[in-house]
Amino acid sequence: MTPGRRLLTRREVEGRCRLLGVPAPWGAPVPGGERSGTPGPPVAAGDEALDDPLDLALVRSARAPVHLDLDLALRSPGARPDAAPLVQLHAWHRWEGRAVTATATVGGRVEVGWFGIERWAGELARALSVPGSEPGERAPGAALELPHDVVVGVGEALATDRPDLTAALCDRHDLDAASRAAAVRLHTAARGRARVVTTARDPRGAPRVGLLSWVLLEDGWRRLEPVLRASTPTVRVVPATPRDLAAHAVRTLRVVTANGVAA
């Protein structure tokens, strides 16, 4: 397919979707029977009835069986873990066959893009490519593992100014000084966070959801992977690049769909 992208306002996208009889990518409902202007071709008419590639992209987005929703929040260096983000990006990627529709918004502007599946990795990398974290850059250092309750609890302790709780959590797991520092750094040195939700159906048709979490430190991205170590829920913190996101997402989709997704 020929790739393309269009810049619109949120209202323009929702109006276009109403004419097409499909929900907006962010889930805005279609009013029952209420359409303004000239009605667009019904979805049941088939793709050949849609002359504008934007319309086709929106229709494909609405019916796609594989969803990937990405939320990216960037903060100023040194900000508290609970500080409001400086920039927020929301993206909705919809995958059907060999085609992907990607809708993204920052503020009031909306970008709708459409492209073949072979370009998906690059488009996902583009979403995570912020200054200081280009697609080819990988953060230095090896992967490390931290208990899940330490990762979550340290964030709460920092947000409530309770250093005693941080010490108690680390003591409970007998963490060494390097691991303690890493647990704190995940929160205090975070420049941004990305949360990705994947949704697909398993071979029986039941919906399945997967969750990916990434954190941006001053030297690059880390992906956070849940693992089990001696019956203890653990978080594996792995240096990553924006281009790794597509592989991470596909691995998650294969798990939630019982290996029913191929890319």
N, C-alpha and C positions, 0 to 999 in steps of 0.2 A: 504494500500500500504506500501511497505518497504521504509522507509525514507533513504535518502542519501545526500551527498554533494560532490562537486568536485571543486578543485582550478585550475583555468586556467588564461591565459592572455586574455586581451580584444580582441586581434587579433585572438586567438584560438577560442573564442566564436563566433566571427563574421564569421570566416571561417567555423565553424561547421554549423552555421545557413544558410550560403550560400549553402552548400551541401544539407541541408534539404529543401531549398526553402522557408524559413521563415525569417522574420525580426528578428534582435537581440532584446533583451528585452528593450534596450534603444532607439529603433526605427531606427537603421541603415538600410537603404534600401537594398533590394536584387537586384543586377544588373540584368537587364532583359536579360535572356538567357546566362549570363556569369557565368560559374561555373568552378572552377579549380579542378583537381583531378578526382576521381571517383564519379559520381553523387550519392547522397544518395536516399533512398526511398522517393517517393513523399508523401506529406501529405495526399493526397486522398487515399493512399493505406491502411490507417488505422493503429491504434496503434500496431496491432499484427506484422506489418512489421518492427518495431523498436526494435532491440535486446538490445541496450545500454540504460539504464535508463536515462542517460544524454540527449540522443536524444529525448526520449519521453518527458522529462521535458521541453525541449526547444520548442517542437511542441505544447505541452499543453499551454505553456506560450504565444505562438503566437496567439492561438485561444481562450484563456480564455475570458469570457464575463465580468469578474469583475477585475478591476485593482486597485492597491494601490501603489503609488509612494511616497517614503520617502526620504527627504533630511535632513541630520543632519550636523550641523556645530558647532564645539567646539572651544572656544576662551580661551585665557589665562585670569585668574582673573584680573579684573581692566582694561581690554582693552577697548578702545573707542568703542561705538556701531557700528562705521563704519570700525573697524579694520578688516583686513583679518583673516579668521579662521585658526587655527593651524591644524585642522583635518576636513575633509569633507567625509561623507559617503553618497553614493547614493544607494538606494535599490528599486527594482521593484518586487512587489509581484503580482502574477497572479493566480486567483482562478477559477477553473472549476470543478463543481460537488463536489466531496469529496476530490479533490486533489489541492494542492497549489505548485506553483513553485516560489522560492524566489531567485532573483539574486541581489548580492550586490558587490559594488566596493569601495575600499579605495586606492587611488593612481592607480597603474597599474594592481593590482591583482583583479581577479573576482572570487567570490564564487557563484556557482549555487547549490541550495538545492531544494530537492523535498520531500514532506511529506503530510500526511493526514490533513484534516481541523482541526482535534482535537488538532494538535500541533501548530496551527497558532498563538494562543495567546502567547505561549512561544517564538516563533520565532520573533514576533514583539517586545516583551519585551527585547529579546537579542539585537535587533538593538538599543534600547535606554539605555541599561545598560552600563553606563560609570562609572569609579571610583568615588565613593561618591554617586552613585545613583543605588543601587542594586534593583532587581525586587520587593522585599518585602518592601522596604522603602517608606514611604509616608511623604512628607514634613509636618512640623507642622503648626498649625494655621488653621483658618477658611477661607472659600471662601470670596472674596471681589468683588465688582463691580466698574468699572471705565468707564466714558464716552469714546466712541470709539475715538473721536477726541483728547482727552487728551492722550490716549495711543499712538496714531500715532504721534501727534504733539510734545509730550515731546521727543520722539526719534529723531525727526528732529531738535528740539531745542538743544539737547545735541550734536548732530553731528556737528552743525554749531556754537557751543559755544554761544548760545543765551538764557541765564537764564531768561531774561525779557519775552521771549515768553512762557517759562514754567509757570512763575507766572501768565501771562495773561490768559493762557488756564485754569489753576486751578481756578482763580478768576471768570472766566465766569460761571463755574459750582458750585461755592461756596463750593469747596472741603475743608474738614478739614485737619489738619496737617498730620494725619495718612495716609489719601488717597493720599495726595500730595507726601509723602515720598514713598508710595508704587508704584506710577506711575513712579517716578524717578528710583526706585530700579529695576523695570522690565528691565531697559536698562543698568544701571551702574553695577548691580550685576549679569548680565546674563553670565553664563559660556558656554551656548550653546542654540541653537534653533533647533527645528524640524518642518518641514513643510510636511504635508501629503496631497496628492491629491488622492481622490477616484473617480473612473469612473465606471459607470454601465449603463444599459439601463432600462428605465421605461417599464411598461406593453405594451406601444404602440411601443416600439422599439427605442425610441429617446434616445440619449446619455445624461446622467446627471452627473454633476461633483459636488463633495463636497470638502471642504477645512478644514483641521485641523491644528491648530497652537499650539505648545508647547514651553515653555521656561524653561531652566534649571538654577536655582539659586543655591547659595552655599549650601542650605539645601534641595535641591531636585527639582523635576519637578513640573511645574504648567501647566495645560491645559487652553487655552484661548477660551472661548465659547461666540459667539455673541448672544445677547438677545436684546429685545426692552423693554425699561422702560419708560412709559409715552411719547411715540413717539420719545424717544431719543435712537439712536443706542448705545449699551452698551457692554462692554466686561466683562464677568464673569471670574475671575481668581481663578481656583480651584486647590488645592493641589492634586497631582496625583502620581502614580507609573508607571514604564514602563509596568507593567501587565495590566494597565487600557487602554492601547492604543487600544487593539483589540475590547473591548466593545465600546469605543468611535468611532472607525472606522465603526463597524457594525451599530451603531445607525445612523451615517451619511449616510451610504449606504441605510438604510431603508427609510430615508427621501427622498433622491434623486431618489430612484426607486419607490416611493409611496408604501412602505412596501413590495416590491417585492423580498427582500433578506432575507433568513433565515440562521441562523448559530447556 
